């Protein structure tokens, strides 16, 4: 499991996201493993809630 630090509260929060990119306009791109064990991308808000799933197409 991965963890993030809430700078305002100093709290360490457990998260399912493997990577969280910078926030822009209130959303951040995230990488995570979905229930089918595949790498998935989406956007979260500043509360950590998944708001948009990003479709990734196989290049092959």
PDB file of N, CA, C and O in Angstrom:
ATOM      1  N   UNK A   1       0.843  -1.177   0.000  1.00  0.00           N
ATOM      2  CA  UNK A   1       0.000   0.000   0.000  1.00  0.00           C
ATOM      3  C   UNK A   1       0.887   1.238   0.000  1.00  0.00           C
ATOM      4  O   UNK A   1       1.999   1.214   0.526  1.00  0.00           O
ATOM      5  N   UNK A   2       0.396   2.305  -0.584  1.00  0.00           N
ATOM      6  CA  UNK A   2       1.115   3.571  -0.632  1.00  0.00           C
ATOM      7  C   UNK A   2       0.461   4.566   0.309  1.00  0.00           C
ATOM      8  O   UNK A   2      -0.708   4.431   0.670  1.00  0.00           O
ATOM      9  N   UNK A   3       1.229   5.558   0.694  1.00  0.00           N
ATOM     10  CA  UNK A   3       0.747   6.567   1.632  1.00  0.00           C
ATOM     11  C   UNK A   3       1.051   7.956   1.102  1.00  0.00           C
ATOM     12  O   UNK A   3       2.009   8.160   0.356  1.00  0.00           O
ATOM     13  N   UNK A   4       0.211   8.914   1.503  1.00  0.00           N
ATOM     14  CA  UNK A   4       0.456  10.324   1.183  1.00  0.00           C
ATOM     15  C   UNK A   4       0.376  11.124   2.479  1.00  0.00           C
ATOM     16  O   UNK A   4      -0.231  10.690   3.458  1.00  0.00           O
ATOM     17  N   UNK A   5       0.988  12.273   2.466  1.00  0.00           N
ATOM     18  CA  UNK A   5       1.004  13.149   3.628  1.00  0.00           C
ATOM     19  C   UNK A   5       0.105  14.337   3.372  1.00  0.00           C
ATOM     20  O   UNK A   5       0.266  15.040   2.374  1.00  0.00           O
ATOM     21  N   UNK A   6      -0.848  14.568   4.274  1.00  0.00           N
ATOM     22  CA  UNK A   6      -1.690  15.761   4.223  1.00  0.00           C
ATOM     23  C   UNK A   6      -0.898  16.875   4.896  1.00  0.00           C
ATOM     24  O   UNK A   6      -0.725  16.875   6.114  1.00  0.00           O
ATOM     25  N   UNK A   7      -0.424  17.811   4.108  1.00  0.00           N
ATOM     26  CA  UNK A   7       0.451  18.868   4.628  1.00  0.00           C
ATOM     27  C   UNK A   7      -0.255  19.742   5.654  1.00  0.00           C
ATOM     28  O   UNK A   7       0.371  20.188   6.615  1.00  0.00           O
ATOM     29  N   UNK A   8      -1.546  19.994   5.467  1.00  0.00           N
ATOM     30  CA  UNK A   8      -2.269  20.859   6.403  1.00  0.00           C
ATOM     31  C   UNK A   8      -2.427  20.224   7.778  1.00  0.00           C
ATOM     32  O   UNK A   8      -2.212  20.886   8.793  1.00  0.00           O
ATOM     33  N   UNK A   9      -2.803  18.946   7.819  1.00  0.00           N
ATOM     34  CA  UNK A   9      -3.058  18.293   9.113  1.00  0.00           C
ATOM     35  C   UNK A   9      -1.866  17.499   9.637  1.00  0.00           C
ATOM     36  O   UNK A   9      -1.807  17.182  10.825  1.00  0.00           O
ATOM     37  N   UNK A  10      -0.908  17.172   8.754  1.00  0.00           N
ATOM     38  CA  UNK A  10       0.217  16.347   9.152  1.00  0.00           C
ATOM     39  C   UNK A  10      -0.134  14.862   9.206  1.00  0.00           C
ATOM     40  O   UNK A  10       0.682  14.040   9.623  1.00  0.00           O
ATOM     41  N   UNK A  11      -1.338  14.527   8.788  1.00  0.00           N
ATOM     42  CA  UNK A  11      -1.827  13.149   8.826  1.00  0.00           C
ATOM     43  C   UNK A  11      -1.270  12.338   7.653  1.00  0.00           C
ATOM     44  O   UNK A  11      -1.176  12.846   6.536  1.00  0.00           O
ATOM     45  N   UNK A  12      -0.905  11.088   7.906  1.00  0.00           N
ATOM     46  CA  UNK A  12      -0.468  10.173   6.854  1.00  0.00           C
ATOM     47  C   UNK A  12      -1.671   9.342   6.460  1.00  0.00           C
ATOM     48  O   UNK A  12      -2.311   8.721   7.309  1.00  0.00           O
ATOM     49  N   UNK A  13      -1.980   9.329   5.166  1.00  0.00           N
ATOM     50  CA  UNK A  13      -3.191   8.691   4.658  1.00  0.00           C
ATOM     51  C   UNK A  13      -2.828   7.532   3.738  1.00  0.00           C
ATOM     52  O   UNK A  13      -2.015   7.684   2.826  1.00  0.00           O
ATOM     53  N   UNK A  14      -3.433   6.381   3.983  1.00  0.00           N
ATOM     54  CA  UNK A  14      -3.225   5.210   3.125  1.00  0.00           C
ATOM     55  C   UNK A  14      -4.031   5.410   1.838  1.00  0.00           C
ATOM     56  O   UNK A  14      -5.168   5.880   1.876  1.00  0.00           O
ATOM     57  N   UNK A  15      -3.431   5.050   0.701  1.00  0.00           N
ATOM     58  CA  UNK A  15      -4.105   5.236  -0.577  1.00  0.00           C
ATOM     59  C   UNK A  15      -3.866   4.039  -1.487  1.00  0.00           C
ATOM     60  O   UNK A  15      -2.862   3.340  -1.356  1.00  0.00           O
ATOM     61  N   UNK A  16      -4.795   3.807  -2.409  1.00  0.00           N
ATOM     62  CA  UNK A  16      -4.647   2.701  -3.360  1.00  0.00           C
ATOM     63  C   UNK A  16      -3.868   3.126  -4.599  1.00  0.00           C
ATOM     64  O   UNK A  16      -3.546   2.290  -5.444  1.00  0.00           O
ATOM     65  N   UNK A  17      -3.567   4.406  -4.715  1.00  0.00           N
ATOM     66  CA  UNK A  17      -2.921   4.925  -5.913  1.00  0.00           C
ATOM     67  C   UNK A  17      -1.422   4.652  -5.893  1.00  0.00           C
ATOM     68  O   UNK A  17      -0.756   4.853  -4.877  1.00  0.00           O
ATOM     69  N   UNK A  18      -0.903   4.193  -7.019  1.00  0.00           N
ATOM     70  CA  UNK A  18       0.538   3.914  -7.119  1.00  0.00           C
ATOM     71  C   UNK A  18       1.326   5.189  -7.350  1.00  0.00           C
ATOM     72  O   UNK A  18       2.459   5.321  -6.886  1.00  0.00           O
ATOM     73  N   UNK A  19       0.732   6.116  -8.060  1.00  0.00           N
ATOM     74  CA  UNK A  19       1.405   7.391  -8.351  1.00  0.00           C
ATOM     75  C   UNK A  19       0.345   8.484  -8.437  1.00  0.00           C
ATOM     76  O   UNK A  19      -0.717   8.293  -9.030  1.00  0.00           O
ATOM     77  N   UNK A  20       0.650   9.621  -7.840  1.00  0.00           N
ATOM     78  CA  UNK A  20      -0.231  10.787  -7.909  1.00  0.00           C
ATOM     79  C   UNK A  20       0.585  11.929  -8.486  1.00  0.00           C
ATOM     80  O   UNK A  20       1.637  12.282  -7.953  1.00  0.00           O
ATOM     81  N   UNK A  21       0.100  12.503  -9.572  1.00  0.00           N
ATOM     82  CA  UNK A  21       0.789  13.616 -10.216  1.00  0.00           C
ATOM     83  C   UNK A  21       0.282  14.934  -9.634  1.00  0.00           C
ATOM     84  O   UNK A  21      -0.639  14.940  -8.816  1.00  0.00           O
ATOM     85  N   UNK A  22       0.866  16.023 -10.043  1.00  0.00           N
ATOM     86  CA  UNK A  22       0.498  17.346  -9.526  1.00  0.00           C
ATOM     87  C   UNK A  22      -0.961  17.689  -9.810  1.00  0.00           C
ATOM     88  O   UNK A  22      -1.536  17.281 -10.819  1.00  0.00           O
ATOM     89  N   UNK A  23      -1.538  18.452  -8.886  1.00  0.00           N
ATOM     90  CA  UNK A  23      -2.903  18.941  -9.081  1.00  0.00           C
ATOM     91  C   UNK A  23      -2.884  20.110 -10.048  1.00  0.00           C
ATOM     92  O   UNK A  23      -1.981  20.947 -10.022  1.00  0.00           O
ATOM     93  N   UNK A  24      -3.894  20.152 -10.899  1.00  0.00           N
ATOM     94  CA  UNK A  24      -4.080  21.239 -11.849  1.00  0.00           C
ATOM     95  C   UNK A  24      -5.583  21.448 -11.976  1.00  0.00           C
ATOM     96  O   UNK A  24      -6.312  20.516 -12.319  1.00  0.00           O
ATOM     97  N   UNK A  25      -6.048  22.649 -11.706  1.00  0.00           N
ATOM     98  CA  UNK A  25      -7.477  22.977 -11.756  1.00  0.00           C
ATOM     99  C   UNK A  25      -8.298  22.082 -10.835  1.00  0.00           C
ATOM    100  O   UNK A  25      -9.436  21.741 -11.155  1.00  0.00           O
ATOM    101  N   UNK A  26      -7.727  21.700  -9.693  1.00  0.00           N
ATOM    102  CA  UNK A  26      -8.453  20.926  -8.699  1.00  0.00           C
ATOM    103  C   UNK A  26      -8.428  19.416  -8.885  1.00  0.00           C
ATOM    104  O   UNK A  26      -9.003  18.688  -8.075  1.00  0.00           O
ATOM    105  N   UNK A  27      -7.770  18.930  -9.941  1.00  0.00           N
ATOM    106  CA  UNK A  27      -7.690  17.494 -10.192  1.00  0.00           C
ATOM    107  C   UNK A  27      -6.236  17.065 -10.376  1.00  0.00           C
ATOM    108  O   UNK A  27      -5.389  17.853 -10.795  1.00  0.00           O
ATOM    109  N   UNK A  28      -5.963  15.789 -10.052  1.00  0.00           N
ATOM    110  CA  UNK A  28      -4.625  15.229 -10.246  1.00  0.00           C
ATOM    111  C   UNK A  28      -4.759  13.881 -10.941  1.00  0.00           C
ATOM    112  O   UNK A  28      -5.655  13.095 -10.634  1.00  0.00           O
ATOM    113  N   UNK A  29      -3.864  13.627 -11.875  1.00  0.00           N
ATOM    114  CA  UNK A  29      -3.807  12.339 -12.553  1.00  0.00           C
ATOM    115  C   UNK A  29      -3.233  11.304 -11.592  1.00  0.00           C
ATOM    116  O   UNK A  29      -2.259  11.581 -10.892  1.00  0.00           O
ATOM    117  N   UNK A  30      -3.831  10.108 -11.553  1.00  0.00           N
ATOM    118  CA  UNK A  30      -3.353   9.026 -10.696  1.00  0.00           C
ATOM    119  C   UNK A  30      -3.217   7.733 -11.493  1.00  0.00           C
ATOM    120  O   UNK A  30      -3.899   7.532 -12.497  1.00  0.00           O
ATOM    121  N   UNK A  31      -2.324   6.859 -11.028  1.00  0.00           N
ATOM    122  CA  UNK A  31      -2.169   5.508 -11.580  1.00  0.00           C
ATOM    123  C   UNK A  31      -2.537   4.531 -10.471  1.00  0.00           C
ATOM    124  O   UNK A  31      -2.163   4.725  -9.314  1.00  0.00           O
ATOM    125  N   UNK A  32      -3.269   3.481 -10.828  1.00  0.00           N
ATOM    126  CA  UNK A  32      -3.591   2.448  -9.849  1.00  0.00           C
ATOM    127  C   UNK A  32      -3.919   1.147 -10.562  1.00  0.00           C
ATOM    128  O   UNK A  32      -4.178   1.134 -11.766  1.00  0.00           O
ATOM    129  N   UNK A  33      -3.907   0.056  -9.811  1.00  0.00           N
ATOM    130  CA  UNK A  33      -4.249  -1.257 -10.334  1.00  0.00           C
ATOM    131  C   UNK A  33      -5.739  -1.477 -10.066  1.00  0.00           C
ATOM    132  O   UNK A  33      -6.187  -1.401  -8.922  1.00  0.00           O
ATOM    133  N   UNK A  34      -6.505  -1.753 -11.133  1.00  0.00           N
ATOM    134  CA  UNK A  34      -7.945  -1.937 -10.959  1.00  0.00           C
ATOM    135  C   UNK A  34      -8.277  -3.357 -10.509  1.00  0.00           C
ATOM    136  O   UNK A  34      -7.376  -4.168 -10.292  1.00  0.00           O
ATOM    137  N   UNK A  35      -9.550  -3.653 -10.372  1.00  0.00           N
ATOM    138  CA  UNK A  35      -9.982  -4.963  -9.885  1.00  0.00           C
ATOM    139  C   UNK A  35      -9.627  -6.097 -10.841  1.00  0.00           C
ATOM    140  O   UNK A  35      -9.610  -7.259 -10.433  1.00  0.00           O
ATOM    141  N   UNK A  36      -9.341  -5.782 -12.110  1.00  0.00           N
ATOM    142  CA  UNK A  36      -8.919  -6.776 -13.100  1.00  0.00           C
ATOM    143  C   UNK A  36      -7.396  -6.919 -13.169  1.00  0.00           C
ATOM    144  O   UNK A  36      -6.865  -7.561 -14.075  1.00  0.00           O
ATOM    145  N   UNK A  37      -6.704  -6.315 -12.201  1.00  0.00           N
ATOM    146  CA  UNK A  37      -5.236  -6.369 -12.102  1.00  0.00           C
ATOM    147  C   UNK A  37      -4.535  -5.679 -13.272  1.00  0.00           C
ATOM    148  O   UNK A  37      -3.439  -6.077 -13.663  1.00  0.00           O
ATOM    149  N   UNK A  38      -5.169  -4.642 -13.829  1.00  0.00           N
ATOM    150  CA  UNK A  38      -4.571  -3.882 -14.928  1.00  0.00           C
ATOM    151  C   UNK A  38      -4.294  -2.456 -14.477  1.00  0.00           C
ATOM    152  O   UNK A  38      -5.027  -1.890 -13.666  1.00  0.00           O
ATOM    153  N   UNK A  39      -3.212  -1.883 -15.023  1.00  0.00           N
ATOM    154  CA  UNK A  39      -2.879  -0.498 -14.701  1.00  0.00           C
ATOM    155  C   UNK A  39      -3.973   0.408 -15.273  1.00  0.00           C
ATOM    156  O   UNK A  39      -4.346   0.297 -16.440  1.00  0.00           O
ATOM    157  N   UNK A  40      -4.469   1.291 -14.434  1.00  0.00           N
ATOM    158  CA  UNK A  40      -5.564   2.179 -14.799  1.00  0.00           C
ATOM    159  C   UNK A  40      -5.174   3.604 -14.421  1.00  0.00           C
ATOM    160  O   UNK A  40      -4.397   3.825 -13.492  1.00  0.00           O
ATOM    161  N   UNK A  41      -5.719   4.551 -15.148  1.00  0.00           N
ATOM    162  CA  UNK A  41      -5.471   5.967 -14.886  1.00  0.00           C
ATOM    163  C   UNK A  41      -6.788   6.673 -14.654  1.00  0.00           C
ATOM    164  O   UNK A  41      -7.823   6.268 -15.183  1.00  0.00           O
ATOM    165  N   UNK A  42      -6.747   7.717 -13.872  1.00  0.00           N
ATOM    166  CA  UNK A  42      -7.934   8.507 -13.619  1.00  0.00           C
ATOM    167  C   UNK A  42      -7.545   9.829 -12.985  1.00  0.00           C
ATOM    168  O   UNK A  42      -6.362  10.136 -12.837  1.00  0.00           O
ATOM    169  N   UNK A  43      -8.544  10.604 -12.615  1.00  0.00           N
ATOM    170  CA  UNK A  43      -8.316  11.897 -11.983  1.00  0.00           C
ATOM    171  C   UNK A  43      -9.042  11.925 -10.648  1.00  0.00           C
ATOM    172  O   UNK A  43     -10.195  11.508 -10.544  1.00  0.00           O
ATOM    173  N   UNK A  44      -8.346  12.425  -9.622  1.00  0.00           N
ATOM    174  CA  UNK A  44      -8.944  12.563  -8.298  1.00  0.00           C
ATOM    175  C   UNK A  44      -9.064  14.038  -7.935  1.00  0.00           C
ATOM    176  O   UNK A  44      -8.350  14.889  -8.466  1.00  0.00           O
ATOM    177  N   UNK A  45      -9.994  14.320  -7.008  1.00  0.00           N
ATOM    178  CA  UNK A  45     -10.086  15.672  -6.475  1.00  0.00           C
ATOM    179  C   UNK A  45      -9.184  15.769  -5.249  1.00  0.00           C
ATOM    180  O   UNK A  45      -8.506  14.802  -4.903  1.00  0.00           O
ATOM    181  N   UNK A  46      -9.170  16.912  -4.598  1.00  0.00           N
ATOM    182  CA  UNK A  46      -8.260  17.118  -3.468  1.00  0.00           C
ATOM    183  C   UNK A  46      -8.661  16.332  -2.227  1.00  0.00           C
ATOM    184  O   UNK A  46      -7.890  16.268  -1.270  1.00  0.00           O
ATOM    185  N   UNK A  47      -9.847  15.734  -2.221  1.00  0.00           N
ATOM    186  CA  UNK A  47     -10.265  14.856  -1.130  1.00  0.00           C
ATOM    187  C   UNK A  47      -9.813  13.416  -1.384  1.00  0.00           C
ATOM    188  O   UNK A  47      -9.972  12.555  -0.518  1.00  0.00           O
ATOM    189  N   UNK A  48      -9.246  13.150  -2.576  1.00  0.00           N
ATOM    190  CA  UNK A  48      -8.783  11.815  -2.925  1.00  0.00           C
ATOM    191  C   UNK A  48      -9.828  10.946  -3.582  1.00  0.00           C
ATOM    192  O   UNK A  48      -9.605   9.754  -3.798  1.00  0.00           O
ATOM    193  N   UNK A  49     -10.975  11.536  -3.904  1.00  0.00           N
ATOM    194  CA  UNK A  49     -12.063  10.783  -4.533  1.00  0.00           C
ATOM    195  C   UNK A  49     -11.856  10.723  -6.042  1.00  0.00           C
ATOM    196  O   UNK A  49     -11.579  11.739  -6.679  1.00  0.00           O
ATOM    197  N   UNK A  50     -11.990   9.537  -6.604  1.00  0.00           N
ATOM    198  CA  UNK A  50     -11.844   9.336  -8.039  1.00  0.00           C
ATOM    199  C   UNK A  50     -13.029   9.972  -8.747  1.00  0.00           C
ATOM    200  O   UNK A  50     -14.179   9.630  -8.470  1.00  0.00           O
ATOM    201  N   UNK A  51     -12.755  10.889  -9.653  1.00  0.00           N
ATOM    202  CA  UNK A  51     -13.813  11.626 -10.346  1.00  0.00           C
ATOM    203  C   UNK A  51     -13.946  11.228 -11.809  1.00  0.00           C
ATOM    204  O   UNK A  51     -15.057  11.191 -12.337  1.00  0.00           O
ATOM    205  N   UNK A  52     -12.830  10.931 -12.475  1.00  0.00           N
ATOM    206  CA  UNK A  52     -12.847  10.621 -13.905  1.00  0.00           C
ATOM    207  C   UNK A  52     -11.922   9.447 -14.165  1.00  0.00           C
ATOM    208  O   UNK A  52     -10.782   9.435 -13.702  1.00  0.00           O
ATOM    209  N   UNK A  53     -12.411   8.459 -14.906  1.00  0.00           N
ATOM    210  CA  UNK A  53     -11.568   7.341 -15.340  1.00  0.00           C
ATOM    211  C   UNK A  53     -11.040   7.679 -16.726  1.00  0.00           C
ATOM    212  O   UNK A  53     -11.776   8.184 -17.574  1.00  0.00           O
ATOM    213  N   UNK A  54      -9.779   7.402 -16.949  1.00  0.00           N
ATOM    214  CA  UNK A  54      -9.148   7.692 -18.225  1.00  0.00           C
ATOM    215  C   UNK A  54      -9.012   6.398 -19.011  1.00  0.00           C
ATOM    216  O   UNK A  54      -8.454   5.423 -18.507  1.00  0.00           O
ATOM    217  N   UNK A  55      -9.516   6.377 -20.241  1.00  0.00           N
ATOM    218  CA  UNK A  55      -9.428   5.189 -21.072  1.00  0.00           C
ATOM    219  C   UNK A  55      -8.044   5.087 -21.670  1.00  0.00           C
ATOM    220  O   UNK A  55      -7.537   6.054 -22.238  1.00  0.00           O
ATOM    221  N   UNK A  56      -7.433   3.932 -21.547  1.00  0.00           N
ATOM    222  CA  UNK A  56      -6.111   3.690 -22.108  1.00  0.00           C
ATOM    223  C   UNK A  56      -6.249   2.566 -23.125  1.00  0.00           C
ATOM    224  O   UNK A  56      -6.736   1.482 -22.802  1.00  0.00           O
ATOM    225  N   UNK A  57      -5.827   2.825 -24.327  1.00  0.00           N
ATOM    226  CA  UNK A  57      -5.941   1.833 -25.376  1.00  0.00           C
ATOM    227  C   UNK A  57      -4.601   1.142 -25.580  1.00  0.00           C
ATOM    228  O   UNK A  57      -3.542   1.764 -25.490  1.00  0.00           O
ATOM    229  N   UNK A  58      -4.669  -0.139 -25.852  1.00  0.00           N
ATOM    230  CA  UNK A  58      -3.476  -0.924 -26.136  1.00  0.00           C
ATOM    231  C   UNK A  58      -2.927  -0.519 -27.494  1.00  0.00           C
ATOM    232  O   UNK A  58      -3.693  -0.366 -28.446  1.00  0.00           O
ATOM    233  N   UNK A  59      -1.618  -0.343 -27.602  1.00  0.00           N
ATOM    234  CA  UNK A  59      -1.003   0.077 -28.863  1.00  0.00           C
ATOM    235  C   UNK A  59      -0.870  -1.068 -29.852  1.00  0.00           C
ATOM    236  O   UNK A  59      -0.538  -0.827 -31.013  1.00  0.00           O
ATOM    237  N   UNK A  60      -1.116  -2.298 -29.439  1.00  0.00           N
ATOM    238  CA  UNK A  60      -0.924  -3.451 -30.307  1.00  0.00           C
ATOM    239  C   UNK A  60      -2.239  -4.014 -30.793  1.00  0.00           C
ATOM    240  O   UNK A  60      -2.254  -4.994 -31.538  1.00  0.00           O
TER     241      UNK A  60
END
